[in-house]
Amino acid sequence: MITPAQRVSQVKEYYFSLKLKEIAKMIEDGKPVINLGIGNPDQPPAPEVLEALNETAKRPDTHGYQGYVGIPALRKGFADWYQRSYGVTLDADKEILPLMGSKEGIMHISMAFLNPGDEVLVPNPGYPTYAAVTQLVGAVERTYDLQEDNNWQPDLEALEKEDLSKVKLMWVNYPNMPTGAKASKSFFEKLVDFAQRNNILICNDNPYSFILNEDPQSLLSIPGAKDVAVELNSLSKSHNMAGWRVGMAASNPEFIKYILRIKSNMDSGMFRPVQEAAAKALSLEKEWYEEVNKVYKQRKKLVLEIMENLRCTWQEDQVGMFIWAKIPDQYPSSKELSDKVLYEANVFITPGFIFGDRGEKYIRISLCTSEERLQESLSRIKNIITN
């Protein structure tokens, strides 16, 4: 009997993968389910980005294998974007590595820096992939709590009182998913200082900083951050290019070399027309982002009305493409409320427990749905509450 590797039993199928199968079956059975769960941008990329893709794809010389480090125009595009948006200077040739989406960077970084038995600080609540990849590479997950009364930031002083001698890497994610919390410059300064004192690599996953956020921040803007940190970024959310799979890792040249050693054994380069179009996307003016955010602002009003009808409470200053809210006491768990809305109103909202037990009493709704569908969701939810 052929059995899978032990690592297969250490991780579960991604929650959304399972839930999408269930929703697809419900729709097949005639139930008109509206999915408000996933942060999958439904607006298109800028027209000039699509034009760049089309024009480059027409050329006969753009369909072969590409270099592992991306074309110079894409690396320069990322460097200019970081300088313009975050005030961060990056060497386009040595400090930037384009990725096929930032999600693959989580695996590449983990494989490049972690040995079996190394400990990894993972946020709770947090993106489930951090924990899953930690387990897949044989490292040890060590969660740290994020709490609403501390603005969903780690208590670094409390952490430092613990034995951190085996901790090699710490995942952070600001603007935060799922909570929408922003990080201040002073917090990032404390984080860099914490990493330097404890010899820990900080990895900031930063794909949400342009959605409903007037003050984008980068961890790499802090002096000394490049010595102890890697930052991931992506065009998926910021440029409506989720399916294109274009991301980046940025850090000092040595760290980038380590990550490249892993990446160069995993793929054969990104499709050249996608790279050319991504470079064009990175040159977009501020007005384009503002137009995208106008749509999200209108949708946010409807999502907050849904939350209000569910008698949930939320923090007003959250950013990003989700609303994170605390459920009323009448529901013992986020799963119970999520299932009630799904099976009675045919509307799926994300239960917070999937992000860790600190999310048990919270739900999350995506802004990546049209106003018409959000209005319909609101009507259905009002109906089940009335009944």
C-alpha positions as CSV (number, residue, x, y, z in Angstrom):
1,M,0.0,0.0,0.0
2,I,1.5,3.4,-1.0
3,T,1.1,6.0,1.7
4,P,1.7,9.8,1.5
5,A,4.5,11.6,3.2
6,Q,4.0,12.4,6.9
7,R,3.8,16.1,6.1
8,V,0.5,15.5,4.2
9,S,-1.2,14.4,7.5
10,Q,0.3,17.4,9.3
11,V,-1.8,19.9,7.4
12,K,-5.4,20.1,6.5
13,E,-6.9,21.1,3.1
14,Y,-7.3,24.9,3.1
15,Y,-10.6,25.9,4.7
16,F,-11.8,28.0,1.7
17,S,-11.0,25.1,-0.6
18,L,-13.4,22.9,1.3
19,K,-16.0,25.6,1.7
20,L,-16.0,26.5,-1.9
21,K,-16.7,22.8,-2.8
22,E,-19.7,22.9,-0.4
23,I,-21.0,26.2,-1.9
24,A,-20.6,24.8,-5.4
25,K,-22.7,21.8,-4.4
26,M,-25.4,24.1,-2.9
27,I,-25.5,26.1,-6.1
28,E,-25.7,22.9,-8.1
29,D,-28.7,22.0,-6.0
30,G,-30.4,25.2,-6.9
31,K,-29.6,27.4,-3.9
32,P,-28.5,30.9,-5.0
33,V,-25.6,31.3,-2.6
34,I,-23.8,34.7,-2.4
35,N,-20.2,34.3,-1.3
36,L,-19.0,37.2,0.9
37,G,-16.1,35.3,2.2
38,I,-13.0,35.6,0.1
39,G,-10.8,38.6,-0.7
40,N,-10.9,38.1,-4.5
41,P,-10.9,41.5,-6.2
42,D,-13.8,41.6,-8.7
43,Q,-12.7,44.9,-10.3
44,P,-10.5,44.7,-13.4
45,P,-6.9,45.9,-13.7
46,A,-6.3,49.3,-15.4
47,P,-6.9,49.4,-19.2
48,E,-3.3,50.2,-19.9
49,V,-2.2,47.1,-18.0
50,L,-4.4,44.9,-20.2
51,E,-3.1,46.6,-23.2
52,A,0.5,46.0,-22.2
53,L,-0.3,42.3,-21.7
54,N,-2.0,42.0,-25.1
55,E,0.7,43.9,-27.0
56,T,3.6,41.9,-25.4
57,A,1.8,38.6,-25.9
58,K,1.5,39.4,-29.7
59,R,5.3,39.5,-30.0
60,P,7.0,36.2,-31.1
61,D,9.9,36.7,-28.8
62,T,8.0,36.7,-25.5
63,H,6.9,33.1,-25.0
64,G,10.0,31.4,-23.9
65,Y,11.5,30.7,-20.5
66,Q,12.3,33.8,-18.5
67,G,15.0,34.5,-15.9
68,Y,14.5,33.6,-12.3
69,V,15.0,37.1,-11.1
70,G,12.4,38.8,-13.4
71,I,13.0,41.3,-16.1
72,P,14.8,44.5,-15.2
73,A,11.7,46.6,-16.0
74,L,9.6,44.7,-13.4
75,R,12.3,45.0,-10.7
76,K,12.7,48.7,-11.4
77,G,8.9,49.0,-11.3
78,F,8.8,47.6,-7.8
79,A,11.8,49.8,-6.7
80,D,10.1,52.9,-8.0
81,W,6.8,51.9,-6.5
82,Y,8.4,51.4,-3.1
83,Q,10.2,54.8,-3.3
84,R,7.1,56.6,-4.4
85,S,4.6,54.9,-2.1
86,Y,6.6,54.1,1.1
87,G,9.7,56.3,0.9
88,V,11.8,53.1,0.8
89,T,15.0,52.9,-1.4
90,L,15.6,49.5,-2.8
91,D,18.4,48.3,-5.2
92,A,16.4,46.9,-8.1
93,D,19.2,44.4,-9.0
94,K,20.0,43.1,-5.5
95,E,17.2,43.8,-3.0
96,I,14.1,42.7,-4.9
97,L,13.0,39.3,-6.1
98,P,9.8,39.1,-8.1
99,L,7.6,36.1,-7.1
100,M,4.6,34.3,-8.6
101,G,2.4,35.8,-6.0
102,S,3.5,36.6,-2.5
103,K,1.9,33.4,-1.2
104,E,4.7,31.3,-2.7
105,G,7.1,33.6,-0.9
106,I,5.9,32.2,2.4
107,M,7.1,28.8,1.4
108,H,10.3,30.0,-0.2
109,I,11.3,32.1,2.9
110,S,10.5,29.2,5.2
111,M,12.5,26.8,3.2
112,A,15.4,29.2,2.9
113,F,15.7,30.0,6.6
114,L,14.1,27.3,8.7
115,N,15.6,24.0,9.8
116,P,13.5,21.2,11.4
117,G,12.9,22.1,15.0
118,D,13.3,25.8,14.6
119,E,10.5,27.7,16.2
120,V,8.3,30.2,14.3
121,L,6.2,32.9,15.9
122,V,2.8,32.9,14.1
123,P,0.0,35.4,14.9
124,N,-3.4,34.3,16.4
125,P,-5.6,35.3,14.7
126,G,-3.7,35.2,11.5
127,Y,-3.4,33.9,7.9
128,P,-3.6,30.1,8.1
129,T,-0.8,29.6,5.5
130,Y,1.9,30.8,8.0
131,A,1.2,27.8,10.3
132,A,0.6,25.3,7.5
133,V,3.9,26.1,5.8
134,T,5.8,26.1,9.1
135,Q,4.5,22.5,9.6
136,L,5.3,21.5,6.1
137,V,9.0,22.4,6.5
138,G,9.3,20.6,9.8
139,A,9.6,23.7,12.0
140,V,7.6,24.3,15.2
141,E,4.6,26.7,15.3
142,R,4.5,28.9,18.3
143,T,1.5,31.2,18.3
144,Y,1.4,34.7,19.8
145,D,-1.8,36.4,20.6
146,L,-3.3,39.5,18.9
147,Q,-6.0,41.2,21.0
148,E,-8.5,43.9,20.1
149,D,-7.6,45.9,23.2
150,N,-4.0,46.1,22.0
151,N,-5.0,47.2,18.5
152,W,-4.3,43.6,17.3
153,Q,-0.6,44.0,17.8
154,P,1.7,41.6,19.6
155,D,2.8,42.3,23.2
156,L,6.5,42.4,22.5
157,E,7.4,43.0,26.1
158,A,5.5,39.9,27.2
159,L,7.1,37.9,24.4
160,E,10.6,38.9,25.4
161,K,10.0,37.5,28.9
162,E,9.7,34.1,27.3
163,D,12.5,31.8,26.2
164,L,13.0,32.8,22.6
165,S,16.3,31.0,22.1
166,K,14.8,28.6,19.5
167,V,12.8,31.2,17.6
168,K,14.2,31.8,14.1
169,L,11.4,33.6,12.4
170,M,8.3,35.7,13.2
171,W,5.4,36.3,10.8
172,V,3.7,39.7,11.0
173,N,1.1,41.1,8.6
174,Y,0.3,44.8,8.6
175,P,-2.2,46.1,7.5
176,N,-3.5,43.0,9.2
177,M,-5.6,40.3,7.8
178,P,-8.2,39.4,9.2
179,T,-8.5,42.3,11.6
180,G,-7.8,45.3,9.4
181,A,-5.5,46.8,12.0
182,K,-2.8,49.2,10.9
183,A,0.7,49.4,12.2
184,S,2.2,52.7,13.3
185,K,5.8,53.7,12.6
186,S,6.5,53.5,16.3
187,F,5.3,49.9,16.4
188,F,7.5,49.0,13.5
189,E,10.5,50.6,15.2
190,K,9.8,48.5,18.3
191,L,9.5,45.4,16.1
192,V,12.9,46.0,14.4
193,D,14.5,46.6,17.8
194,F,12.9,43.3,19.2
195,A,14.3,41.4,16.2
196,Q,17.8,42.8,16.5
197,R,18.0,42.0,20.3
198,N,16.7,38.5,19.8
199,N,18.3,37.6,16.5
200,I,14.9,36.8,14.9
201,L,14.0,37.2,11.2
202,I,10.8,39.3,10.9
203,C,8.7,38.6,7.8
204,N,6.1,41.3,7.1
205,D,3.3,40.2,4.6
206,N,2.1,43.5,3.2
207,P,-0.5,43.1,0.4
208,Y,-3.3,45.3,1.8
209,S,-1.7,48.7,2.3
210,F,-3.4,50.4,-0.7
211,I,-7.0,49.4,0.1
212,L,-9.0,52.1,2.0
213,N,-5.7,53.2,3.6
214,E,-4.5,56.8,3.3
215,D,-1.1,56.1,4.9
216,P,0.7,53.1,3.4
217,Q,3.5,51.8,5.6
218,S,6.4,49.5,4.9
219,L,8.5,47.8,7.6
220,L,11.5,48.4,5.5
221,S,11.2,52.2,6.0
222,I,12.6,51.7,9.5
223,P,16.4,52.1,9.8
224,G,18.1,48.7,10.2
225,A,15.0,46.8,9.1
226,K,16.7,45.3,6.1
227,D,19.3,43.6,8.3
228,V,16.6,41.6,10.2
229,A,13.5,41.6,7.9
230,V,12.0,40.5,4.7
231,E,8.9,42.1,3.3
232,L,6.4,40.5,0.9
233,N,4.1,42.5,-1.3
234,S,1.7,41.7,-4.1
235,L,-0.3,43.2,-7.0
236,S,-3.2,40.9,-6.2
237,K,-5.1,43.3,-4.0
238,S,-3.6,46.6,-4.8
239,H,-3.9,46.4,-8.6
240,N,-6.9,43.9,-9.0
241,M,-4.5,41.3,-10.4
242,A,-5.1,38.3,-8.0
243,G,-5.1,35.6,-10.7
244,W,-2.0,37.0,-12.4
245,R,0.2,35.9,-9.5
246,V,2.7,38.7,-9.3
247,G,4.4,39.5,-6.0
248,M,7.8,40.3,-4.6
249,A,10.2,39.8,-1.7
250,A,12.4,42.7,-0.6
251,S,15.3,42.6,1.8
252,N,19.1,42.9,1.9
253,P,21.1,41.3,-1.0
254,E,22.2,38.3,1.1
255,F,18.7,37.3,2.2
256,I,17.4,37.7,-1.4
257,K,20.2,35.3,-2.6
258,Y,19.0,32.7,0.0
259,I,15.4,32.9,-1.2
260,L,16.5,32.8,-4.9
261,R,18.3,29.5,-4.3
262,I,15.0,28.0,-3.3
263,K,12.9,29.7,-6.0
264,S,15.3,28.9,-8.9
265,N,14.6,25.2,-8.1
266,M,10.9,25.6,-8.1
267,D,9.9,27.4,-11.3
268,S,11.2,28.5,-14.7
269,G,10.4,32.2,-14.6
270,M,7.2,34.3,-15.0
271,F,5.5,34.7,-18.3
272,R,7.1,37.7,-20.0
273,P,3.8,39.5,-21.0
274,V,2.6,39.3,-17.4
275,Q,5.9,40.9,-16.2
276,E,5.6,43.7,-18.7
277,A,2.0,44.4,-17.7
278,A,2.9,44.2,-14.0
279,A,5.6,46.8,-14.6
280,K,3.0,49.1,-16.2
281,A,0.6,48.5,-13.3
282,L,3.4,49.7,-10.9
283,S,3.6,53.0,-12.7
284,L,-0.1,53.9,-12.2
285,E,-0.8,57.3,-10.8
286,K,-2.4,57.9,-7.4
287,E,-5.8,58.7,-9.1
288,W,-6.2,55.1,-10.2
289,Y,-6.0,53.8,-6.6
290,E,-8.5,56.5,-5.6
291,E,-11.0,55.3,-8.1
292,V,-10.7,51.7,-7.0
293,N,-11.2,52.8,-3.4
294,K,-14.3,54.8,-4.2
295,V,-16.0,51.5,-5.1
296,Y,-14.8,49.9,-1.9
297,K,-16.0,52.8,0.2
298,Q,-19.6,52.4,-1.1
299,R,-19.5,48.7,-0.5
300,K,-18.2,49.2,3.0
301,K,-21.3,51.1,3.9
302,L,-23.5,48.1,3.0
303,V,-21.2,45.6,4.7
304,L,-21.4,47.7,7.9
305,E,-25.2,47.7,7.6
306,I,-25.1,43.8,7.3
307,M,-22.9,43.7,10.4
308,E,-25.3,46.1,12.3
309,N,-28.3,43.8,11.4
310,L,-26.3,40.9,12.8
311,R,-25.8,43.0,15.9
312,C,-22.0,42.7,15.5
313,T,-19.5,45.4,16.7
314,W,-16.4,46.6,15.0
315,Q,-13.4,49.0,15.1
316,E,-13.9,52.0,12.9
317,D,-10.3,52.5,11.9
318,Q,-9.7,49.2,10.2
319,V,-8.4,49.2,6.6
320,G,-8.1,46.6,3.8
321,M,-10.8,44.8,1.8
322,F,-12.6,43.1,4.7
323,I,-14.7,44.1,7.7
324,W,-13.8,42.2,10.9
325,A,-16.5,42.3,13.6
326,K,-17.3,40.8,17.0
327,I,-20.4,38.6,17.1
328,P,-23.1,39.1,19.7
329,D,-23.1,37.0,22.9
330,Q,-26.1,35.0,21.8
331,Y,-23.8,33.0,19.5
332,P,-21.3,30.8,21.2
333,S,-19.1,30.6,18.1
334,S,-18.4,32.3,14.8
335,K,-19.1,29.0,13.1
336,E,-22.7,28.9,14.4
337,L,-23.4,32.4,13.1
338,S,-21.7,31.7,9.8
339,D,-23.6,28.5,9.3
340,K,-26.9,30.1,10.2
341,V,-26.5,32.8,7.6
342,L,-25.3,30.3,5.0
343,Y,-28.1,27.7,5.5
344,E,-30.9,30.1,6.2
345,A,-30.1,33.1,4.0
346,N,-27.8,31.4,1.4
347,V,-25.1,34.0,2.2
348,F,-21.6,32.9,3.1
349,I,-19.6,35.0,5.6
350,T,-16.2,33.9,7.0
351,P,-16.1,32.5,10.6
352,G,-13.2,33.9,12.5
353,F,-12.2,30.6,14.1
354,I,-10.4,29.6,10.9
355,F,-7.7,32.3,11.7
356,G,-7.1,30.8,15.2
357,D,-9.0,30.6,18.5
358,R,-8.5,34.3,19.1
359,G,-10.9,34.8,16.2
360,E,-13.6,32.5,17.6
361,K,-15.9,35.4,18.5
362,Y,-15.5,37.3,15.2
363,I,-16.7,37.1,11.6
364,R,-15.3,38.6,8.4
365,I,-17.0,39.9,5.3
366,S,-15.2,40.7,2.1
367,L,-15.7,44.0,0.1
368,C,-15.1,42.1,-3.2
369,T,-18.8,41.8,-4.1
370,S,-20.9,44.2,-6.1
371,E,-23.3,46.6,-4.4
372,E,-26.2,44.8,-6.0
373,R,-25.1,41.5,-4.4
374,L,-24.4,43.1,-1.1
375,Q,-27.9,44.7,-1.1
376,E,-29.4,41.3,-1.8
377,S,-27.4,39.8,1.0
378,L,-28.6,42.5,3.4
379,S,-32.2,41.8,2.4
380,R,-31.9,38.1,2.9
381,I,-30.2,38.5,6.3
382,K,-32.8,41.1,7.4
383,N,-35.4,38.5,6.4
384,I,-34.0,35.6,8.6
385,I,-33.6,38.0,11.5
386,T,-37.3,39.2,11.2
387,N,-38.4,35.6,11.0
